Amino acid sequence: MLDLLGLPEAASAHAGQIDHLLSLVHWLMLVLFVGWTAFFGFVLFRFRRSRSPRADHHGVRGGWSSYLEGGVLLAEVLLLAFFSIPAWSARVDDLPDESGATVVRVVAEQFAWNMHYPGPDGKFGKTDLSLVGPDNPLGLDDTDDAGADDIITDRLNIPVGKPVLVMLSSKDVVHSFGLPQMRVKQDAVPGIQQPVWFTPTRTGQWDIACSQLCGLGHYRMKGIYQVMSQADYDAWLAEEAALLAPPQAK
């Protein structure tokens, strides 16, 4: 069933749970489609003009339609109570501890994605809207010691096999942070920092999709995220930190 849905490859620990839920929902929709189509055909045949020349305002007198509607309602309640709500709760309430996760701020704007990593000190520096400029898209305050080693880039790099905690927000309008292979999609809302987490299970490079119409340049709202080995991720962080380091005095 999943192959027929055309889903992208699964690359996160919770992807199987989401795919299973999608499969159950589509099976239910298929049963409803076939059932209601068959019922529609039966009604057309049963109440054809030659058999029922006069309209009857009493309608169907049997109670079987009520049982069918109750069965559909029960199936939907089961999907919601035993699959959807537990999956949602695990993604919202059971956040990983920051000490054991890769924490990164992702800030959306028209029409780009900005990634903010803490430096070797593990602390994010302060930001100020008044400092936002072409060379400082997030308004990072370079007078704050905690932000002196912070890394800001337009590319999301994350290590494999370790929880990733994204602190998602927006600078201007509502955007949508979509990582299809991770089975992650969350709106980025101005004024709200929304935590999103997942655990990558395979390496690769894919596109970040914005599925919320965010302006005339929405079609350009595409970023890149790459899942790499821990060693490669550490090497990338070291390379970025070296670029920020002050030049050595001669």
N, C-alpha and C positions, 0 to 999 in steps of 0.2 A: 504494500500500500504506500509506504514512504517513497519508493522509487517513482510511483505514479504521481506523487505530489510535486516532484521536481525540486526537492529541498537541496540546498547547498550542503557540501560535506560538513559533517559534525566534528568540531574540534575543541569542545569543552566538556567538563565532567558532567554538567547537568543537561547537555544536549539530548541525551537519550530520553530523559524524563519529558522534556518538552516535545520531542518528536512523537513519543507514545501518546501524549495528550492530543496532539494534532491528529494523529491517526484515529483515535477514538471519536473525535469530533467529526471527522470526515466520514467515518463509517456511519455515524448517526445521521448525518446529512444525506448520505446515500440511501439509507433505509427510508428516511422521510420522503426523499424525492421519488423513489420507486413506489412507495406506498401511496402517496397522495396522487401520483400520476395514474396508478391503477384505479384508485377511488374515483378520480375525475372521469376516466374512461367508463367505469361502471355506471356512474350517474348519467352520463350522456346516453348510454344504452338503456338503462332502466327507465328513465323518464323521457324517452323519445316521444315525439309527437303522436306517432301512431298508437302508442300504448297509453299515453296520458294526454289526451287532447285538451283537457281543461286543467289549468293550474290549481294546485291544492295548497292553500295557505297553512295547512297543518304541518306540512313537511314530513320528515322521517319520524316515525313513532317509536322505533327501536332504541335501545340504550347502548348498543355496541359502540357507537361513535364516542360516547363519553368515556368508555373504557380505553379506547385508542388514545384519546387526548390525555387521559390520566397516565397511560403508559409512557407517552412522550414526555410528559412533565416529570415523571419519576426518573427516566433516563437522564434528563437534563440536570435534575437535582443531584443524582449520583455523580455525574461528571463534575459538577461544581463542588460538592462537599468532599469527595474522596480523591479528586485529582487536581482540579484547578486551584482551590484554596490552599492545600498543602504545598503545591509547587510555588505559588505566589508567596506564601509565608516564609518558605525557605530562602527565597531571594531577597525578601524585604527585612525580615526580623532576625535572621541568623547570619549577621555580618561577620566576616572573619576578623580576627584580632589584627590590628595594624602592625604589630611587631612581627608577625609572621607572614605578612602580605606585601605585595608590591603596590604602593599607594601612589596614585598620580591624579592630579587635577586636570580635567578636560573642560575647556571653556570654548563654547561655540560662538561664532559671530558671522555676520554676513560678509563673505561666504567662505569661511575657513574654520579649521579646528586647531586650537592651541593646546599644547600639552605642557604641563608644568610639573617637573620632578624636583623633589628635595635633593640637595647635594649630599656629600658625604656625611654631613652632620645629621641627616635624617629629618630636618625641620624645614617646613615651608616658610619662606620669607613673607613679609607683609606686602600687600598690594594696595594701590591707591588709584582710583579712576582718573585723578588729575595728572597722573604720570603716564597715562596711556599715550603711546605714540608709535610711529612706524617701526622704530627699533625696540619698542617695549610694548608689545601688544596686550599684555596683561597688567601693565602699570606696576611692575615689580619695584619696590623701594630698595635701591642699592645701598641706602644708608643703614638698613637693618642688617645686622651681622648674620642673622639666620638666613637671609636671602642672598648673601654674597656668592654662595656656591650653587644656587639653584639653577636648574636647566630648563629653558623654554624652547620648544621645538614644534614644528608642524607635523611631526611623525610620531605615532604611538608605538614604542618598542616595549615589549613585555617578555618576561622569561616563561618558559614552559614548566608545567608541573607545580606551579605555585599560585595561590590565590591572588587575584588582581582586584584591588579596590579602587574604583574610579569615582572621584568626587566631581560630579557633573553639574555644570551651570552654563548660563548664556549671558552674553554682554548686551544683547539687543532684543531679539524677538525669540519666539519659540522655535526651537530646532528639534530634530530627533536623532539621537545617537544610535546608529544601527550597526551591529557586528553580526552579520548573518551566520557565519560559521560558528560563532560562539553562542548563537541563539540568544542574543542580547538586543533589546530595543527599548529605549527610554527617552522620553521627552526631556529636552534641556530648557528649563524655564527661567527667565530673568528673575533675579532676586531669591532664587532657591538653589541650594546646593544639595543635589540628590545623589546618594550613594548607590553605586551599581557594582556588583561583584560577580566574578566567574573564575574558573580555574582552567586555563588552556591545557589541552592534552596532546597537542601535536604542533610541530613547528610549521611555519609557512608565512606567506605574505598575502594580504587581502585588502579590499577596499572598505573604508568607513562610509556608510551610506546615511544620508539625511532623508528621511521619509516624511518630513513635514514641510509643506510648502512655505518657504521662508523669504520669498522675494523674487525679483526678476532674475537674479543670478542663482536661483536654487539649483539649476542644472550643473553648476560648477561646485556645489557643496559636496566635494568628495575628498576624503583623506586616505591615508595609508596606515595600516597597522601591521606589525610584524611580530610573530612569536618566535623567539630564538632560544637557544640553550642558555643555561645560567651563565656559563663561561663567556659566551658571546655577549650576553647582556651586561655582565660586569665589565667586559672590555670596552663596550660602547660607552658606559657611564664614565669609565676612566678617561676615555678619549675626549668626551664632552667636558669633563672637569679640567682636563689639561688645557683646553681652549680658553677656559675662564680664568685660569691661573695667571697672575701678573708676571710679566717678563722678568727674567733673572737679571739682577744688576751685574754689570760687567766690572 
